[in-house]
Amino acid sequence: DRLQAALRPSNSSLARKTMGTRNEQRKKDASQIAIQGEILTLQFEPDNFEAEAFRRLRRMFRAPWIYSLWPMLLSEPEPEMLLDDETSALKLEHNGHIAYIHGPLINDEGPVEDEHAKEASEDADPGVLPDGAYIQGSDSDTARDEELGRESNGQTAGGAEGGSTEEGMGGGNDGYGCGENGLALLLVLHGADKNTLWDFKRHVATWAERAQKHNILVVCPKAHGTTWDYVETGARKDIQFIEFCINTVRRTFPVDSLRIAVLGNNDGGSMALSLAAHNPEIFQAAMSASAGFCAAAPLVRGLRSPKIFMRHGELDTTFSLQSVGFPLRDRLKRAGYDVDFRLGRGQPHILQGWEDEFLPDWLSLPPLERLNKEVL
């Protein structure tokens, strides 16, 4: 007995070993979060992106000649968007990738000019671009700062009265989407086996009616392969295109930047959860069906995190409810996310009608709190 007691590890040594194992696991988790965060983080242009870019240039180059170069810096042509007859959506192409856009400001000829934005630009100071970027005016830094949107004489950031405000596209967009700041934007990510088990263009066409019904902009990007390259190889070319789509649509249409959500099923659902978790400053909500994973979701540490809507089929044989669905829900809850999990009783992997169930719930959420960030 004495020999066995001597050989048996003490409680303190067991505790130290357990603590060491936990610390090692925490380090591994933190490392994975950092690695996946680098891949999944999107570069989100600020609402008044041209004015902010100009401020950065002024800090880099304190020379008057930089002002004469500003029009050339803005001269890069916007990508052309043409109406696609098969889907009744605008077609956006970039570096071999394709996306389709549905929304209330699109007709048979393409994007419709927003009358409110047009009125704001007509009323604006001729020395200021419609979005507040300075071109010509006083030589003093103070005057330029005021023109670039800093508070002066009762005007808010964004330019003249009736134009954009610091809260986004405020003032002139009543009746669009869910608020006065513009249209809500939904990013729809498709599932696996694109154009093998199902047709992508038919999938896109189904979103036309939903976009009109809910008065929102819907963007349907297309993965370069049969599914997203991040899921297959961990690459981020498809993610870069998603980033391009969001920023291009925000430059083209009056988008409420505090009401952007991402939705997807199958691999698209996994991508939706992963992108929302790693970009809480962009996405108000993530809606997923039959998702298989959320890549190294970081802990919720601030006041701002996306609302998570999940639906999983009870009879799912691709991603089992017991081994995938419930554990994924529980991991997100432990990380601090607000998860609304719904069970598809008697339903398989392919769920029906879940999009129409989640959309009103997302649109009824209050807007995200705007983060107060110091302009660089």
C-alpha positions as CSV (number, residue, x, y, z in Angstrom):
1,D,0.0,0.0,0.0
2,R,2.8,2.4,0.9
3,L,4.5,1.6,-2.4
4,Q,1.4,2.2,-4.4
5,A,0.7,5.5,-2.5
6,A,4.3,6.6,-3.3
7,L,3.9,5.9,-7.0
8,R,0.4,7.4,-7.2
9,P,0.6,11.1,-8.3
10,S,-0.6,13.6,-5.7
11,N,-3.6,15.8,-6.1
12,S,-1.4,18.8,-6.6
13,S,0.6,17.3,-9.4
14,L,-2.7,16.2,-11.1
15,A,-4.0,19.7,-10.8
16,R,-0.8,21.2,-12.3
17,K,-0.9,18.7,-15.2
18,T,-4.6,19.5,-15.8
19,M,-4.0,23.2,-15.7
20,G,-1.0,22.9,-18.1
21,T,-3.1,20.9,-20.5
22,R,-5.9,23.6,-20.4
23,N,-3.4,26.4,-20.9
24,E,-1.9,24.6,-23.9
25,Q,-5.4,24.1,-25.4
26,R,-6.1,27.8,-24.9
27,K,-2.9,28.8,-26.7
28,K,-3.9,26.5,-29.6
29,D,-7.4,27.9,-29.7
30,A,-6.0,31.5,-29.7
31,S,-3.6,30.6,-32.5
32,Q,-6.4,29.1,-34.6
33,I,-8.6,32.2,-34.1
34,A,-5.7,34.5,-35.2
35,I,-4.9,32.3,-38.3
36,Q,-8.6,32.0,-39.4
37,G,-9.2,35.7,-38.6
38,E,-6.5,36.7,-41.1
39,I,-8.2,34.7,-43.8
40,L,-11.9,35.6,-43.0
41,T,-11.6,39.3,-42.1
42,L,-13.1,41.6,-44.7
43,Q,-11.9,45.1,-45.5
44,F,-14.9,47.3,-45.1
45,E,-14.8,50.7,-46.7
46,P,-16.2,53.5,-44.5
47,D,-19.4,55.1,-45.4
48,N,-17.6,58.2,-46.7
49,F,-14.6,56.2,-48.0
50,E,-13.3,58.8,-50.5
51,A,-13.2,61.5,-47.8
52,E,-11.4,59.2,-45.3
53,A,-8.9,58.2,-48.0
54,F,-8.2,61.8,-48.7
55,R,-7.6,62.5,-45.0
56,R,-5.0,59.7,-44.9
57,L,-3.3,61.1,-48.0
58,R,-3.1,64.5,-46.4
59,R,-1.4,63.0,-43.4
60,M,1.1,61.3,-45.6
61,F,1.8,64.2,-48.0
62,R,1.7,67.7,-46.5
63,A,2.1,69.3,-49.9
64,P,-0.4,71.4,-51.9
65,W,0.2,69.5,-55.1
66,I,-1.6,66.4,-53.7
67,Y,-4.9,68.3,-54.1
68,S,-4.5,68.5,-57.8
69,L,-3.9,64.7,-58.0
70,W,-7.2,63.9,-56.1
71,P,-9.4,63.7,-59.2
72,M,-7.0,61.3,-60.9
73,L,-6.9,59.2,-57.7
74,L,-10.7,58.8,-58.1
75,S,-10.7,58.1,-61.8
76,E,-10.7,54.3,-61.6
77,P,-13.8,53.2,-63.5
78,E,-16.5,51.5,-61.5
79,P,-17.2,47.9,-62.6
80,E,-20.0,47.6,-65.2
81,M,-23.2,46.0,-64.0
82,L,-25.6,44.7,-66.8
83,L,-29.0,43.2,-66.4
84,D,-29.1,39.4,-66.8
85,D,-32.3,38.3,-68.5
86,E,-32.3,34.7,-67.1
87,T,-32.2,35.9,-63.4
88,S,-33.7,39.4,-63.7
89,A,-30.7,40.6,-61.7
90,L,-27.7,42.8,-62.2
91,K,-24.6,40.9,-63.1
92,L,-21.3,41.9,-61.5
93,E,-18.0,40.5,-62.8
94,H,-14.5,40.8,-61.4
95,N,-11.4,38.8,-62.0
96,G,-13.3,35.8,-63.3
97,H,-15.8,35.9,-60.5
98,I,-19.5,36.6,-60.9
99,A,-22.3,37.9,-58.6
100,Y,-25.9,38.8,-59.1
101,I,-27.8,41.6,-57.4
102,H,-31.5,41.9,-56.8
103,G,-33.3,44.9,-55.2
104,P,-36.0,47.6,-55.4
105,L,-33.6,50.1,-57.2
106,I,-33.1,47.9,-60.2
107,N,-35.2,47.9,-63.4
108,D,-34.9,46.5,-66.9
109,E,-32.1,48.9,-67.7
110,G,-30.0,48.4,-64.6
111,P,-29.5,50.5,-61.4
112,V,-32.1,53.2,-60.9
113,E,-30.7,56.6,-59.8
114,D,-31.9,57.3,-56.2
115,E,-33.8,60.6,-56.4
116,H,-33.0,61.5,-52.8
117,A,-29.3,61.1,-53.4
118,K,-29.7,63.2,-56.6
119,E,-31.4,66.0,-54.7
120,A,-28.7,65.9,-52.1
121,S,-25.9,66.2,-54.7
122,E,-27.7,69.2,-56.4
123,D,-27.9,71.0,-53.1
124,A,-24.3,70.3,-52.1
125,D,-21.5,72.9,-52.2
126,P,-19.8,72.8,-55.7
127,G,-16.4,72.6,-54.0
128,V,-17.3,69.3,-52.4
129,L,-18.0,65.9,-54.0
130,P,-21.4,64.5,-53.3
131,D,-20.0,62.2,-50.6
132,G,-18.0,65.0,-49.0
133,A,-14.5,64.6,-50.6
134,Y,-12.8,67.9,-51.1
135,I,-11.4,68.9,-54.5
136,Q,-11.0,72.7,-54.6
137,G,-11.4,75.4,-52.0
138,S,-9.5,77.2,-49.3
139,D,-5.8,76.5,-48.7
140,S,-6.1,76.3,-45.0
141,D,-6.2,73.0,-43.3
142,T,-9.1,74.1,-41.0
143,A,-11.3,74.9,-44.0
144,R,-10.4,71.6,-45.7
145,D,-11.2,69.7,-42.5
146,E,-14.6,71.4,-42.4
147,E,-15.3,70.6,-46.0
148,L,-14.3,66.9,-45.4
149,G,-17.2,66.5,-43.0
150,R,-16.0,67.6,-39.6
151,E,-18.7,69.4,-37.6
152,S,-18.8,73.0,-38.5
153,N,-21.6,75.7,-38.3
154,G,-24.2,73.0,-37.3
155,Q,-23.5,70.6,-40.2
156,T,-22.8,67.0,-39.5
157,A,-20.1,64.9,-41.1
158,G,-20.9,64.1,-44.6
159,G,-21.4,67.4,-46.3
160,A,-24.2,69.9,-46.8
161,E,-27.7,69.7,-45.4
162,G,-29.8,67.0,-47.0
163,G,-26.7,64.9,-47.9
164,S,-25.2,61.9,-46.1
165,T,-24.9,62.2,-42.3
166,E,-22.5,60.6,-39.9
167,E,-25.1,57.9,-39.3
168,G,-24.8,56.6,-42.9
169,M,-27.1,57.5,-45.8
170,G,-29.4,59.4,-43.5
171,G,-31.9,62.1,-44.2
172,G,-32.9,61.3,-47.8
173,N,-33.8,57.7,-47.9
174,D,-37.1,57.4,-46.1
175,G,-39.0,54.4,-47.3
176,Y,-36.1,52.2,-48.3
177,G,-35.4,49.0,-46.5
178,C,-35.9,49.1,-42.8
179,G,-34.7,52.6,-41.8
180,E,-34.0,56.1,-42.9
181,N,-30.4,55.4,-43.5
182,G,-30.8,53.3,-46.7
183,L,-31.5,49.8,-47.8
184,A,-30.7,46.7,-45.8
185,L,-28.2,44.5,-47.6
186,L,-28.3,40.6,-47.6
187,L,-25.3,38.5,-48.7
188,V,-26.5,35.1,-49.9
189,L,-23.9,32.3,-50.0
190,H,-24.8,29.1,-51.9
191,G,-24.1,25.6,-50.8
192,A,-21.9,22.9,-52.2
193,D,-22.2,21.0,-55.5
194,K,-23.0,24.2,-57.5
195,N,-24.2,23.4,-61.1
196,T,-23.8,19.6,-60.4
197,L,-26.8,18.8,-58.2
198,W,-28.5,22.1,-58.6
199,D,-28.5,25.1,-60.9
200,F,-27.0,28.4,-59.7
201,K,-29.0,30.7,-61.9
202,R,-32.3,29.2,-60.8
203,H,-31.1,29.7,-57.2
204,V,-30.4,33.4,-57.9
205,A,-33.8,33.9,-59.6
206,T,-35.6,32.8,-56.5
207,W,-34.3,35.8,-54.6
208,A,-35.9,38.4,-56.9
209,E,-39.3,38.2,-55.3
210,R,-37.9,38.2,-51.7
211,A,-35.8,41.3,-52.5
212,Q,-38.9,43.2,-53.7
213,K,-41.1,41.8,-50.9
214,H,-38.8,42.9,-48.1
215,N,-37.4,46.0,-49.8
216,I,-33.8,44.9,-49.5
217,L,-30.7,44.5,-51.7
218,V,-29.7,40.9,-52.2
219,V,-26.2,40.0,-53.4
220,C,-25.6,36.4,-54.6
221,P,-21.8,35.8,-55.3
222,K,-20.7,32.7,-57.1
223,A,-17.8,30.6,-55.8
224,H,-15.2,29.9,-58.5
225,G,-15.4,26.2,-58.0
226,T,-18.3,23.9,-57.0
227,T,-18.1,25.2,-53.5
228,W,-16.2,28.0,-51.6
229,D,-12.4,27.7,-51.9
230,Y,-12.0,28.4,-48.2
231,V,-14.0,25.2,-47.4
232,E,-12.0,23.1,-49.9
233,T,-8.4,24.4,-49.4
234,G,-8.5,27.3,-46.9
235,A,-7.8,29.8,-49.7
236,R,-9.4,33.3,-49.7
237,K,-9.9,34.3,-53.4
238,D,-13.7,33.8,-53.0
239,I,-13.6,35.8,-49.8
240,Q,-11.8,38.6,-51.6
241,F,-14.6,38.6,-54.2
242,I,-17.2,38.7,-51.4
243,E,-15.4,41.8,-50.0
244,F,-15.4,43.4,-53.4
245,C,-19.1,42.7,-53.9
246,I,-20.1,44.3,-50.6
247,N,-18.0,47.5,-51.1
248,T,-19.1,47.8,-54.8
249,V,-22.8,47.6,-53.9
250,R,-22.4,50.1,-51.1
251,R,-20.8,52.5,-53.5
252,T,-23.6,52.0,-56.1
253,F,-26.7,51.9,-53.9
254,P,-27.9,53.7,-50.7
255,V,-27.0,50.9,-48.2
256,D,-27.6,51.1,-44.5
257,S,-24.2,49.9,-43.3
258,L,-25.7,49.0,-39.9
259,R,-28.1,46.5,-41.5
260,I,-25.9,44.0,-43.4
261,A,-26.5,40.3,-42.9
262,V,-25.2,37.1,-44.4
263,L,-27.2,33.9,-45.1
264,G,-26.3,30.5,-46.4
265,N,-27.1,26.8,-46.4
266,N,-24.8,23.8,-46.2
267,D,-21.2,25.1,-47.0
268,G,-22.7,28.5,-47.5
269,G,-24.1,28.3,-43.9
270,S,-20.7,27.4,-42.6
271,M,-19.2,30.4,-44.5
272,A,-22.0,32.7,-43.2
273,L,-21.3,31.8,-39.6
274,S,-17.5,32.1,-40.0
275,L,-17.7,35.5,-41.8
276,A,-20.1,36.9,-39.3
277,A,-18.1,35.7,-36.3
278,H,-14.9,37.3,-37.6
279,N,-16.5,40.5,-38.9
280,P,-18.8,41.7,-36.1
281,E,-18.3,45.3,-37.2
282,I,-19.9,44.5,-40.6
283,F,-22.6,41.9,-40.1
284,Q,-25.7,42.5,-38.0
285,A,-26.8,38.9,-38.3
286,A,-25.9,35.5,-39.8
287,M,-28.6,33.0,-40.9
288,S,-27.6,29.4,-41.6
289,A,-29.2,26.1,-42.4
290,S,-27.5,22.8,-42.2
291,A,-24.1,24.4,-41.4
292,G,-21.2,22.1,-40.8
293,F,-18.8,24.4,-38.9
294,C,-17.9,27.9,-37.8
295,A,-14.2,28.5,-38.2
296,A,-12.5,29.2,-34.9
297,A,-15.2,31.7,-33.7
298,P,-13.6,34.3,-31.4
299,L,-15.0,35.0,-28.0
300,V,-17.5,37.9,-27.8
301,R,-15.6,40.5,-25.9
302,G,-17.3,43.8,-26.9
303,L,-20.9,45.1,-27.0
304,R,-21.2,44.4,-30.7
305,S,-21.7,40.9,-32.0
306,P,-23.9,39.4,-34.8
307,K,-27.2,37.7,-34.0
308,I,-27.0,34.0,-35.0
309,F,-30.0,32.2,-36.5
310,M,-29.5,28.5,-37.1
311,R,-31.7,25.7,-38.4
312,H,-30.8,22.1,-38.6
313,G,-32.7,19.1,-39.8
314,E,-33.6,16.4,-37.3
315,L,-32.9,13.7,-40.0
316,D,-29.8,15.3,-41.5
317,T,-27.4,12.5,-42.5
318,T,-24.7,14.8,-44.0
319,F,-24.1,16.9,-40.9
320,S,-25.7,14.9,-38.1
321,L,-27.8,16.8,-35.6
322,Q,-26.2,15.1,-32.6
323,S,-22.6,15.2,-33.7
324,V,-22.5,18.5,-35.7
325,G,-25.7,20.6,-35.2
326,F,-26.0,20.6,-31.4
327,P,-22.3,20.8,-30.7
328,L,-21.9,23.8,-33.1
329,R,-24.8,25.6,-31.4
330,D,-23.3,25.0,-28.0
331,R,-19.8,26.1,-28.9
332,L,-21.2,29.4,-30.3
333,K,-23.3,29.9,-27.1
334,R,-20.2,29.3,-24.9
335,A,-18.3,31.9,-26.9
336,G,-20.9,34.4,-26.0
337,Y,-23.0,34.6,-29.2
338,D,-26.8,35.2,-29.1
339,V,-28.0,32.0,-30.9
340,D,-31.5,31.3,-32.1
341,F,-31.4,27.6,-32.9
342,R,-34.5,26.0,-34.5
343,L,-34.9,22.3,-35.1
344,G,-36.3,21.0,-38.4
345,R,-38.4,18.2,-37.1
346,G,-38.6,15.3,-39.5
347,Q,-36.5,17.2,-42.0
348,P,-33.4,16.0,-43.8
349,H,-30.2,18.0,-44.8
350,I,-32.0,20.0,-47.5
351,L,-34.5,22.3,-45.6
352,Q,-37.4,24.0,-47.1
353,G,-38.7,27.6,-46.4
354,W,-36.1,28.5,-43.8
355,E,-35.1,31.6,-45.6
356,D,-38.6,33.1,-45.5
357,E,-38.7,32.2,-41.8
358,F,-35.5,34.0,-40.9
359,L,-35.7,37.1,-43.0
360,P,-38.5,38.9,-41.0
361,D,-36.7,38.1,-37.8
362,W,-33.4,39.6,-39.0
363,L,-35.2,42.7,-40.3
364,S,-37.0,43.3,-37.0
365,L,-33.6,43.5,-35.1
366,P,-32.5,47.0,-34.0
367,P,-29.6,48.4,-36.0
368,L,-26.0,47.7,-34.9
369,E,-24.4,50.2,-32.6
370,R,-22.0,52.4,-34.6
371,L,-18.5,52.0,-33.3
372,N,-16.7,55.2,-32.4
373,K,-13.4,54.9,-34.2
374,E,-10.8,57.7,-34.4
375,V,-10.2,58.7,-38.0
376,L,-6.5,57.9,-38.9
